[in-house]
Amino acid sequence: MAMLGAMAFKALQGAGQAESEVPLGLREVENDDQEAELERGAELVLKAMINAAKADGRIDQQEVQRIVGKLEEAGEPEEARDFILAEMGKPLDVEGFLAEAAKQPQLAPQIYAASLLAIEVDTPAEREYMQQLADNLNLDRGVVSELESTLGMG
């Protein structure tokens, strides 16, 4: 979450939209409410990665490895890997995911960045999904461009 938070904060700054408050993933958690918020955000980001992988109608082994590899790099516990594998088995529910994401608009840049990290945007379905995601997250085109540039997509 810290890496995604840093990317998102940098993209917002680059697009001239930086928030005055540093994102929760980049600062010390001060209470149980913030801890719970951080956990909900992490779960939402994981779901974003999974949905991106499902965007073209299938999750290939390379996408599974990419997502699980990111978790391992971050030192996430085995429960996170198990959560990912269980979510991958569920059908794609873009509308449900977007409704859930709308409840945490401060995470929009992280959600978009996580989705980009999960896949190679190399099919029309994936490009369409990423555009739909950016639109529904109400991400400014400048923020999207900054994130894509940071991740070597633009």
Buried (B, 14 or more C-beta within 10 A) or exposed (E): BEBBBBBBBBBBEBBEBBEEEEBBBBEEBEEEEEEEBBEBBBBBBBBBBBBBBBBBEEBEEEBBEBBBEBBEEEEBEEEBBEBBEEBBEEEBEBEEBBEBBEEBEBBBBBBBBBBBBBBEBEEEBBEEBBEEBBEBBEBBEBBBBBBBEBBEEE
